[in-house]
Amino acid sequence: MRSFDLLGTCRALASSPTINYVTLQTKSTLNNTKRMASILNRSGFSVKIPKEAYEPRTVEGVPLTPIVSWVDSTHICKTSWYRDFVFNRFLKLVVRGGFIEDQFGQAQIAHIRECGFGVHEFWGTWLLDDKQERCVGHVHGRRAVTKEQKEAMIEVTKNSRGGTEARWAAAIAVSVKNTMQEQRDDEEATITRAQKLPPPS
């Protein structure tokens, strides 16, 4: 959805043993400071979060704030940490086929609740916190329609009792029609260019 400093993020990961994972801003992490307190202080727990955790620390030009639970979203991570820790077959923090956020993330939260915020550095999970809008988000492909497709769907709704399937059929028909027209235009343009070429000598 927007650019970010990938090279700086990679340098930050390489420069510190306590930076293992950097996740990008999503809708759910835009308010990370409140999210931290909410996650850690549920179910009767009370974890003191140091003031410095609320302000980004700059590493290799990249602003980072702690994130207290793995987020299954776009992130940059040390491959060695994945191999040797996240998927370590003896620690069994993630079972085969499981979601890291649901299993590894919950173990991380439990450890910080039990031992205090200082153990966050053991996990080394960070948010690229440049105080801007989200970097990434989910896009539902079925809802991504062109202006022409949307107009066709509205027209079907007006003129018939067709349900969702009829509206999507109209959108697909417009898409196919446009694609065929584009192909014809490309063929005509190719023929025109060929006609302008000098005859072979």
N, C-alpha and C positions, 0 to 999 in steps of 0.2 A: 504494500500500500504506500510505502515511502522508503527512501533509501536510508542506510545507516553506515557507520564506519566499520566495515567488515575487517579490513586489514588491521586497524587499531585494536579491534576485539580479539583477533588472533594473536596479536603481539601481547595483549594483556594476559591471555591464557598462558602463553609461553613464558611470561616473565615472572609468574608467581605460583608457588605450590599450593596456595590456598584459593586459587581461582580455577575451578575445574569445568564449570558450566556457566554459560551466559545465555539467558533467554531474552527474546525481543519483546517489545511492548505489545500487549494484546489488550482487548477491551477490559479483561478481568484484572490486568496488572497495572492499569493506569493510576490506580489509587493504592499502590503497593504498601505504603506505610500503614494505612488503616487495615489493609488485608492481613499484614503480619500480626498485628495485635488481635484481630478477630480470630485468626486460625489458632494462635498459640494459647489464647485465654478462654477457650471453650471448656465445657464439661468440668468446671470447678478449678481449672488450672490458672495460675497467675505467674506469668513470666515477665521479668523486668527487661525491657528492651532499651539498650543504651542510646543516648541522644544521637551519637555519631551514626547509628544505623539508619537514621531518618534522612541523612544528607549524603548525596553521592560522593564516593571517593573516586578520584580520577587516576586511572592507570593507563599509561600509554595514550593519553588523550581521550580515553573513553570513560564516561561517568557510570559508576556501578553502585547499586545499593543491594544489600542482602535480600535474597528471596528464600523464605524458610521452608518451602516445599517445591519439589520438582514440578514443573508444568509441562504437560505433554503438548508442546507447541514448538514452533520453529526456534531452534537454539544452536549455539556453537559450543562444542564440547571436546575435551581431550579424548582421543580414541583410546589411549592407554587407560584412562579412568573408566571408560565403558567396559573394556576388557577385564581389567584387574579388580574393579570394585563393584560397579553397578551390576554386571552379569557374573560376578564371582560365584562359581558353582558350590563353594563351601559355605559362603555367607547366606546364599539363597534369599537375597533381598528382593529378587524378582523371579517368579516362577515362569517356566516356558509358556509363552502365549499371553502372559499377563501384561497389564498396563503399568508402566513405570510409576506414573503419578499415583496410582491407587495403592501400590505396594511399597516401593522404594520411598516415595514421598511421605507415606504414613509412618514409616520407620524413622525417617528424618524428623518429622514433627514430634514424635514420641521421645526421641533422644534429646531434642532441644527443651522440651517441657520438663524432662526428668533432670537434666544436667545444667540447664541454664543457657542463655543466648551465646555464651562464649564458645560453645561447641559448633556453632554455625561454620566456623572456618574449617573444621574437620570435613564437612560436606562440600564446602566451596561452591555453593550455588548462588548465582548473582543475576541481577536484572540490569540490562542496558537502559539506564534511567536518564534519558536526556530531556525529560520534562516536555516531550512533544506528544503528538497524537500517536495512535498505535501504528506499529510497523507492519503487522500481519493480522489476518483475520480469516474467518471461514467465508467462502463464496459458494453459494448454492447454484450450481450450474443450470439447474432447471429453471431458476428464476432470472437468469441472465438473458433477457430478450432484447432485440433491437427495437427501434421505434416503429418500424414497419410491422414487425411481428406483434407488438403490443396493440397496434391499431387493428390488425386482423382479428386478434382475440376479442377486442371490444366489439367489433362488428358482428362476430359470431354470437356474442352474448346478447346483443340488441335484437338480432334477427331470428334467433331460435332459442330453444330451451336447452341447447347443448350444455353439458356440464364441463368439468375440467378437461376431460379427454378430448372433447370437441374443440375447446379453445386451444389446447396444445397441438392438435392436428392442424388447425388453421395456422398456427405459428410455424410449424414444420413445413407446411405447404409454401408459405411465403419464403422461408429459408431456402427450400429447394429451388423455387422459382428464381430467387436472386442469384443463387449459385450457378444455375444454368445460364442466366443472362451474363454473369461475369465470365463464364467460360466462352460464350459466344463472342463477347467483347474482346477477350484475349486472342481468340482465333482470328477475328477480323483485324486486330492490331498487328498480329504476326504476318498476315497476308499483305497488309498495307506496307509493312516494313520490307517484306520480300520484294514487292513490286517496285520499290524505290531503289533496290540494289542495281548496280550497273550490270549489263549482260556479260557473261563470261567471254573472255577474249579468245 
